[in-house]
Amino acid sequence: MTTSPDEPGFEPVPIRVVLPDGQEIVGRVYARRQLPEGWIYLVSISVYWNLSDGHVEPVEYRMWLRPQDHLRPVEGVSYDSVPAERLEPPSLVKQILGPRQPSGWFLEDLGGRTGRSQAVVHAADCAEAPKDAPRLSLNQALDAAARPGIRLCSLCGAAQELDPDIRGFDIGSGGDDL
């Protein structure tokens, strides 16, 4: 459920804010937001602002902070009333299939001697794939793999995925062995 700090009756609650130099001051929590890597909190601290006429006035400065890095609870304070923006739970399909793998292929140039290039075709999610190489479509990867001196990476599965397309699906010599 998502609530808002603008709702009638909402009062921000106190929280300790750890400043860059290690000092702790008491600020106020207005909202919290769930991210894939954890929660962040919208907090405010009161500071002074210099006016052009030389006077000083108090202002409120708001920022999003990670509680594990910059915030400490105030003893006896409940944070249950702080409006929360939660992530939508993943769909059943995403829960079953897991994260989507990037599509495409990369060609790693290995150089070569006497004008003959040598290279390796990698799947896009291969840890060995060069990150600065342009992404290839399936047809481009198949064309590259058919050239002499080009091999398919066996670590990432490029060989298992592209070999049937390159060599065909025939089993045996007659093609009717099934």
C-alpha positions as CSV (number, residue, x, y, z in Angstrom):
1,M,0.0,0.0,0.0
2,T,1.3,3.5,-0.9
3,T,0.5,6.4,1.4
4,S,1.5,10.0,1.1
5,P,3.1,12.5,3.6
6,D,0.5,15.0,2.3
7,E,-2.4,13.1,3.8
8,P,-4.4,15.0,6.5
9,G,-3.2,14.2,10.0
10,F,0.3,12.9,9.0
11,E,3.0,14.2,11.3
12,P,6.7,13.5,10.4
13,V,8.5,11.6,13.1
14,P,12.0,12.3,14.5
15,I,15.0,10.4,13.3
16,R,18.8,10.8,13.9
17,V,20.7,11.9,10.8
18,V,24.4,11.1,10.7
19,L,26.2,14.0,9.0
20,P,29.3,13.5,6.8
21,D,31.6,14.4,9.7
22,G,30.0,11.9,12.0
23,Q,27.8,14.3,14.0
24,E,24.3,13.2,14.7
25,I,21.4,15.7,14.6
26,V,17.7,15.0,14.9
27,G,15.7,15.4,11.6
28,R,12.2,14.3,10.6
29,V,11.1,11.4,8.3
30,Y,8.4,12.2,5.7
31,A,8.3,9.1,3.5
32,R,10.1,5.9,2.7
33,R,10.5,4.2,-0.7
34,Q,11.4,0.6,-1.4
35,L,14.0,0.1,-4.1
36,P,15.3,-3.3,-5.4
37,E,18.5,-2.8,-3.3
38,G,16.7,-1.7,-0.1
39,W,14.8,1.2,1.4
40,I,15.5,5.0,1.3
41,Y,13.9,7.6,3.5
42,L,12.9,11.2,2.8
43,V,14.2,13.1,5.7
44,S,14.5,16.8,6.6
45,I,16.8,18.8,8.7
46,S,16.4,22.4,9.8
47,V,19.2,24.8,8.8
48,Y,19.7,28.5,8.4
49,W,19.6,30.4,5.1
50,N,21.4,33.7,4.6
51,L,19.2,36.4,3.0
52,S,20.6,39.0,0.6
53,D,19.9,41.8,3.2
54,G,22.2,40.1,5.8
55,H,19.4,38.5,7.8
56,V,19.2,34.8,8.5
57,E,16.0,32.7,8.4
58,P,15.4,29.0,9.2
59,V,14.7,26.7,6.3
60,E,14.0,23.0,5.9
61,Y,16.3,20.9,3.7
62,R,14.9,17.5,2.4
63,M,16.9,14.6,1.0
64,W,16.6,10.9,0.4
65,L,19.0,8.9,2.5
66,R,19.7,5.2,3.1
67,P,19.0,4.2,6.7
68,Q,21.9,1.8,7.0
69,D,24.4,4.6,5.9
70,H,23.0,7.8,7.3
71,L,20.1,7.3,9.8
72,R,19.6,6.0,13.3
73,P,16.3,5.5,15.1
74,V,15.2,7.7,18.0
75,E,14.6,5.5,21.0
76,G,10.9,5.0,21.7
77,V,9.7,6.3,18.3
78,S,7.6,4.1,16.0
79,Y,8.2,4.5,12.2
80,D,5.1,2.5,11.3
81,S,3.1,5.6,10.4
82,V,5.6,6.9,7.9
83,P,4.1,6.7,4.4
84,A,5.7,3.9,2.4
85,E,6.0,3.4,-1.4
86,R,6.5,-0.3,-1.9
87,L,7.7,-2.1,-5.0
88,E,5.1,-4.1,-6.8
89,P,5.7,-7.8,-6.2
90,P,7.1,-9.5,-9.3
91,S,4.6,-11.3,-11.5
92,L,4.2,-15.0,-11.2
93,V,5.9,-15.4,-14.6
94,K,9.0,-13.4,-13.4
95,Q,9.0,-15.4,-10.1
96,I,9.1,-18.7,-12.0
97,L,11.4,-17.7,-14.9
98,G,13.7,-15.3,-13.0
99,P,15.3,-12.2,-14.5
100,R,15.3,-11.8,-18.2
101,Q,18.7,-12.5,-19.8
102,P,19.9,-9.8,-22.3
103,S,19.6,-10.9,-25.9
104,G,22.1,-10.6,-28.6
105,W,25.7,-11.6,-29.3
106,F,29.2,-10.1,-29.1
107,L,32.2,-10.7,-31.3
108,E,35.5,-10.7,-29.4
109,D,38.4,-9.9,-31.7
110,L,41.5,-11.9,-30.8
111,G,43.6,-10.4,-33.5
112,G,45.5,-12.8,-35.8
113,R,48.5,-13.5,-37.9
114,T,49.1,-13.1,-41.6
115,G,45.8,-11.3,-42.3
116,R,43.6,-14.1,-40.8
117,S,41.4,-12.8,-38.1
118,Q,40.5,-14.9,-35.0
119,A,37.5,-14.1,-32.9
120,V,35.0,-15.6,-30.5
121,V,31.2,-15.2,-30.5
122,H,29.8,-14.7,-27.0
123,A,26.2,-14.5,-25.8
124,A,25.2,-11.1,-24.4
125,D,25.2,-12.3,-20.8
126,C,28.6,-14.0,-21.0
127,A,31.1,-12.8,-18.4
128,E,33.9,-13.2,-21.0
129,A,32.1,-11.0,-23.6
130,P,33.8,-7.7,-24.3
131,K,31.6,-4.9,-22.9
132,D,32.7,-2.3,-25.5
133,A,31.9,-4.4,-28.6
134,P,28.8,-3.7,-30.6
135,R,25.8,-6.0,-30.1
136,L,25.1,-8.4,-32.9
137,S,21.8,-9.7,-34.1
138,L,21.3,-13.5,-34.5
139,N,21.9,-13.3,-38.2
140,Q,25.1,-11.3,-37.7
141,A,26.3,-13.8,-35.1
142,L,25.6,-16.7,-37.5
143,D,27.4,-14.9,-40.4
144,A,30.4,-14.3,-38.1
145,A,30.4,-17.8,-36.8
146,A,30.5,-19.3,-40.3
147,R,33.7,-17.5,-41.2
148,P,37.1,-19.3,-40.8
149,G,39.0,-18.5,-37.6
150,I,35.8,-17.7,-35.7
151,R,34.8,-20.0,-32.8
152,L,31.8,-20.1,-30.5
153,C,32.3,-19.6,-26.7
154,S,31.6,-22.8,-24.9
155,L,31.5,-21.1,-21.5
156,C,28.3,-19.1,-22.1
157,G,26.4,-21.5,-24.3
158,A,26.9,-19.7,-27.6
159,A,28.1,-23.0,-29.0
160,Q,25.0,-24.9,-27.9
161,E,22.7,-22.1,-29.1
162,L,24.2,-21.3,-32.5
163,D,25.6,-24.7,-33.6
164,P,22.2,-26.2,-34.6
165,D,21.5,-23.1,-36.8
166,I,25.0,-23.3,-38.4
167,R,25.1,-27.1,-39.0
168,G,21.4,-27.7,-39.4
169,F,19.2,-30.1,-37.4
170,D,19.7,-33.2,-39.6
171,I,20.8,-36.3,-37.7
172,G,22.7,-38.8,-39.7
173,S,23.1,-38.8,-43.4
174,G,19.6,-39.5,-44.7
175,G,17.8,-36.9,-42.8
176,D,15.0,-39.4,-42.0
177,D,16.6,-41.2,-39.1
178,L,13.9,-40.2,-36.7
